[in-house]
Amino acid sequence: MSGTVQRHRIQLTAWGKVALTGWGSLAVAAVVFPHPGPRFAVAFLTAVLLMSLLAGRWLSLLQVRGVLGSDLTEGDVHSVELHLRWTAPVPLLAVVFRLRSEGVVADRQGRLLWRDGTPRVPLRAQALHRGHIRQMAVSWETSFPLGLLRHRRSATVPSNVWIFPQTRSIRESVLEELLRLRPRGLDLPQPTGPGDGEFYALREFRQGDVERRVHHRASARLGKKVVREFRGEAPPRVEMVLDTRLAPQSGAFEQTDFEEAIRFCAGLIRSLVLRGIPVRLSMLRRAGPEIVVAHGCRHLGPYLAALATVEAVTVSASSTPSAPPLAGFDVSEGRGVIVHLGLVDEDTVPSPWIAIPAGSRRYYQLLQPRYARSLAGEGAVPNA
């Protein structure tokens, strides 16, 4: 579905201004002097300007139907595709496309469009801020055919572009200690106890797995190697809770800490999902906790989509750090992590839980050294 064209603008280029000035001078000369030369020149320039005006008609035959679905990462340069329809009988040269929205900026220079040309045009896009963009402002312009007039049209078109938050890498040693994962690793046999030898699940074959544990029937049915996993080797479950509450006097620093909390959650969830550890993501809002992604999810996309659209909520002025409502979460078979912005009283957090204040020195010590150094260079690491 194409968007509604907002306006069609025509501007003179530098060469167009020169041609218009010459046309005016020749018109005066044609009136003053009876020689036919200036009249022929005026007629020629008039034909050239009229031909340049025809490009506006050709440009109106170009329809931008929308921006195809893309998954981008905050702060990176990616490629997005415009879906076009071009029905003119002649090619259109040097078409410039521009995308503008709250989260994406993209340009494309010198595109040649034929009548039966490519319905998709790739653009290099800079992802500015996380979110889900459903509409984009698109403009396209050309100075075809002679570079004297620039025709520009614009429209608001539908899009389905996700901008996921950046993922902060967590120190591996800290991750092991933080979540109390299996001491011998998930890929090695674990100490067994009552019931630990029961069949738990099937998972993909990994480097170092024992061949005798391959489930041949399931591997043939799925078209890839899978191995049996027993309950004694089952990964612990992790409850991830992001506190979205901000104090009413919060400013730019608290907003930055909130973005860092989202990136930390994204990095931690990414590390756990790659390890095959079940994670349930919840948001602590003004009314209480809300589960957004269940334990059964094995893909990173739903977690990043939930973190891409979450917004901070401002609580009342009388709010002070208090005990978080964590009684409804079962962490008997795993660990719980709550990332907060200072409104959680850490002394009241139950022992199976870990409370991490976003933006604190302890928070940055959990990141990989390259992130800690880069953030310290930006002045983001606090002194205490």
Salt bridges, closest charged atoms under 4 A:
GLU74 OE2 - ARG263 NH2 3.38
GLU81 OE1 - ARG120 NH1 3.79
ASP107 OD1 - ARG98 NE 3.62
ASP107 OD1 - ARG100 NH1 3.65
GLU141 OE1 - ARG98 NH1 3.34
GLU141 OE2 - ARG150 NE 3.61
GLU141 OE1 - ARG152 NE 2.65
GLU172 OE2 - ARG275 NH2 1.96
GLU176 OE2 - ARG275 NH2 2.84
ASP187 OD1 - ARG206 NH1 2.71
GLU198 OE1 - ARG231 NE 3.86
GLU204 OE2 - LYS224 NZ 3.01
ASP209 OD2 - ARG203 NH1 3.02
GLU211 OE2 - LYS225 NZ 2.88
GLU229 OE2 - ARG203 NE 3.34
GLU233 OE1 - ARG213 NH2 2.37
GLU239 OE2 - ARG280 NH2 2.72
GLU239 OE2 - HIS295 NE2 3.84
ASP243 OD1 - ARG245 NE 2.87
GLU259 OE2 - HIS129 NE2 3.76
GLU259 OE1 - ARG130 NE 2.89
GLU260 OE2 - ARG168 NH2 2.73
GLU260 OE2 - ARG263 NH1 3.24
GLU290 OE1 - ARG285 NE 2.74
GLU346 OE2 - HIS340 NE2 3.00
GLU346 OE1 - ARG362 NH2 3.09
